[in-house]
């Protein structure tokens, strides 16, 4: 479990911060910043305070002040649990990274686990697993002997694909999400791991690999595509979703702190030797603040073995979840 400290650890500071939140709700962003700056003079090492100051400054249209605050938060927490570095990228103050910081993703979903299913399905109209399942069924009527769900979360994709899989494994960075997935009871094996830093396989294992709403936390898809190519048996399928980029760049970081990918980038990677693209469907993935989030639902096939092993190949080996207790997130 990744702990996120929102409290300054000093009751006096925390009480004063409550006033900051009141001012923010009332729309007085200048006063909120002034009070928070005074608080940070008392608690200069409070990471969340600096992160929040950056957000207040951004909302007030003060880009330079926001950048300064986020840079301080990142200096205090180089692992970037709160995503200050991502905000710097959104603001154009730092070069875009190839993927999200693992600490940020883990903390985000450890906090989100309890309300994840209800929020996505009931409030945001999320149906990516069902749509991917339908698209896979359109191109293949066969069952899959070995399947892997990358970034399995609470098991929404696992539930959709379990009926057509003989053996289903899942991997996720968040222990809290994995515990929810375990309770769902659709996986044969669950593993805690970062899909961007997984060890290589000795030989192909899977007939199907899934990645629903996962690649939005990876910008550069080169490494993951190489790994999936090596993990899939010949004729195996990779079914995944990405959010659609409106810019011409291969991928961009969005204010939502998720990556979006260009259609031409997906075609470039999975139109390369060794792959066949079956489906590249432009669809609404879910709602976000009342707006449609557009993306691509993709089903591709591995035609033959990749002859070389890239230096940064990654992989998942089936093994049990690492137990770490159920410690609550510190506030």
N, C-alpha and C positions, 0 to 999 in steps of 0.2 A: 504494500500500500504506500503510495506516494503522499506524504503529508504536505499540506499547504497551510502556512501560518498567515492568516489574515489579521490576527491580533498583533498588537505591538508588544504584548507581554507585560504591559504596565496598565493597570486599571484606570489610572488617571488619564493616560493617553487615549485609551479606548473610549472613555466617556467623552472626551473632546472630539474624537473622530465621529461620534454619533451626530454632533452638531454639523460636521462637514456634510454628512449624508442628508441632513435636513435641508441645508442650503442648496445642495444639488437638486433635491426633489422640487424645491421652490424655484429652480432655474437661476439662482444667483451664483453663477460659476466663478465669478471674480472673488466674491467673498469666501466661497468654499476653498478656492486655491490659497487665499491669504491665511485662513485658519489652518489649513493643512501644512503650509510652509512653516508656520509657527510650531506646529506639532513636530515636524521633522527636525527642527532645531533641538528639540528635547530628545527625540529618538532618531538620530541620523542614520542608523543601520536598519531601519524598518523597510524591508524590500517592498512589501505591499503598499506602504505609504507612498513611496516614490512612483510605483507603477500607477497607483490611483491618481497621483498628481499629474502624471503624463496624460491620462485619460481625460481628466478635467480640463487640462490645457488644450487638448485636441478638440474637445467639444466646444471650447470657447474660441476656436479658430486660431490658437496661438501655437503654431507648429514648432518654432524654435524652443519654446518652453517645454513642450511635450517631449521633444527629442532629448533635451537635457535631462529630464526626469527619467525617461526610460533608459537612457545610457547609465544613469546612476543605479537604477534597479538591476541592470544587467551586470554592472561591476560588482554589486553586492551578492548577486546570485548567478555565477557563470553558467550553471546548469540551465538557467532560464525556465524555472518551474512555472512562472506566471505568463511567459510569452512576451516579455518586454522586447526581446530581439525581433520577434515577428512584427510587433508594432512599428519598430524602427524600419523594417523592410517595407511595410505598408506605406509609411511616411516618406519612403525614398531616401532614408538617411543611412541605410546599410545595404550592401550587396545582397541580393536574394540568395538564400541557402538552398541546397538541393533537397532538404527535407526538414520537417519540424523537429525541434529538440525533443528527444525521447522523454525527458523529465516533464515537459509541458503536456505532451499527449497523455502520459500516464496519469498525471495529476488531474487533467481535465476529465478523463473518463472514470477515474476513481470517485470523483465528486458527483458525476453525472449518472452513475450506474443505477441508483435506486429509482430514478424517474425517467430513465432512458427510453424504455419501451413505450410508456404512456405518452411521453413528449413527442417522440417521432411518429408513432402510428396514429394516436388519437388526435394530436394537436397539429401536426405538420403534414399529415397525409402521406406518410412515407410508405412506398410499396416497392422499393427497389428489389428486395429478395424475390418477391413474387413475380415481378416482371422479368428478372434474370432467369428464374426457373422456367417461365413460359418460353423465353427465347432459346434456352438450351434445349428444351423439349421439341422446339420446331426444327432444330437441325440434327437432333439425335434422339432416337427412341430407345437407345440402349441404357442399361443400368451401368453405374460406375462402381468398380470394385473397390477403389481407394480414392477418397476425396479429401481435400484439405481446404479449410475455411480460414483465410488470412485475415487477421483483425476481426475475429469472430464475434467480439462484443458479448452481448447477452444471449446470442444464439438465434437471432431472427432469421439469418440466412440458413443456419443449420436446420431449423424447423422446416423451412421451405424446401430444402434439398434432401433431407433425410429419407423421404420415401423412394428416391431413386439411387441411393448410395448404400452399398453393402457395409462399408467401413468409413466413418467420417471423423476426421481429426480437426481440431481448432487450435489456433494460436492467437494470443492477444497480449498486449503490454500491460493491461490493467488487471490487477488481482481482483478488484471488486467486480469488474465485468465478468471475469472468469467464474467467479462464484455464482453469479446469476446464471451463466451458461450451464454450469454444472447442475444447478437445480432444474433447468429445463429438461435435462435428460436425453438430449438428442445426439450427443457426441460420444464416440468410443474412447477418444483420447483428447485431453485438453492440456495445452502447454503455455506457460508464460514466456514471452519472448518478444523482442523488437524485430519486426519483419524487415527492417532496414539493415540489421546486423546479425544475421543468422548464419550458422556454419554450413559448409557445403555438404551435399549428399555424395555418396560414393557411386550411386546409380539412380536412374529414374525410378520413381515410386508411384506417382499419382496418375489417375486417369482424368481427374477433374480438380482444378484449383479455382477457388472463389475469392473475390475481393470486392465486397459490396460496401461502398462509402468508406473506403480505406485509403485508396490512392490519393484522396484529397489531402492527405497529410504527407505525401511524398511528391515533391516537385519533379525531380529527375527520375524518370521511370526506367532508365537503362539498366541499373543493377537488378531491380526486381524482375524485369523482363528476362534477363539472362538466367536468373535463378529459376524462374518458373519454367523456362525452356529446358533446363537441366533436370527439373523435378518431374516433368511430365513424361509419361511413356509416349511412344510414337502414336499419333492420332488423338492424344489427350487434349482436353479443352481447358481454356482459361476464360472464365466469365467474370467481368468486373464493371464497375461504374466509375466515371469521373465527372466532375463539374465542367461545364463548357466555358472556355475562355473566349472573350469577344475580341481580344487583341490578336495580333499576328504572331506574338511570341509563342514558343513551344509551351511554356507554362508561366503562370503569373500568381502572385500572392494577392489575395483579396482582403478587403476590410473585415470580412468574417473570420479571418485567420485560417482560411482553407485555400489550397491550391486549386486553380482551374487550368485545364489542359486544352490545347487547340486540337481540332479534328485532324489537321495535317500532321501533327506530332504523333498522334495515335496511329495514323496510317503509315507514318515513316517507320515507327518501331515495329509494329506488328504486320507491316507489309514487307518486311525484310525476309531474306532467305531463311527458311525453316518454319515460317508461319503462314497461315491462311486466315484471312478475316472473313468470318461468316456473317456477323451482324455488327453494325455500327449505327445504333438507333438514337436519334436526337429526341429526347423526351424530357418532360417535367419530372424531376426526381422527388421533390417535396416542396413545401411552402417554407418561407422564412420571412417573418414579420409581414405576413399578408401578401408576399410576392412569390411568384413561381421561381424555383431554382432549376435552371435547365442544365442538362448534362448529356452524356453519352452512355448508353448501355451497350456493352461490347461482348461478343463471343468470338474467340479466336482459337485456332487449332495448331498444335505443334505437329508439323509434318514429318520431321526427322530429327535425329540427334544433332545437337550443337557440337561442332567438331572441337572447339577450343573452350577452355575454362577461363573466364575473366578473372583478373586479379582480385576483384571484390565480390566474388560469387557468394551468395547467401543461401541459407537452407533451414529447414525445420526437420528435426528428428523426433518421432513420436516418443513422448515421455510424460510423466504425470505432472500436474500443476505443482509448483513449488509453494508450499504452505507458508504464509507469513502472518497468520493471525488476522483478526478483523478490527484492527485499531481504527478508531474514528479519525476523521480529518480534523486537525487542530484549527480552531478559529480564533 
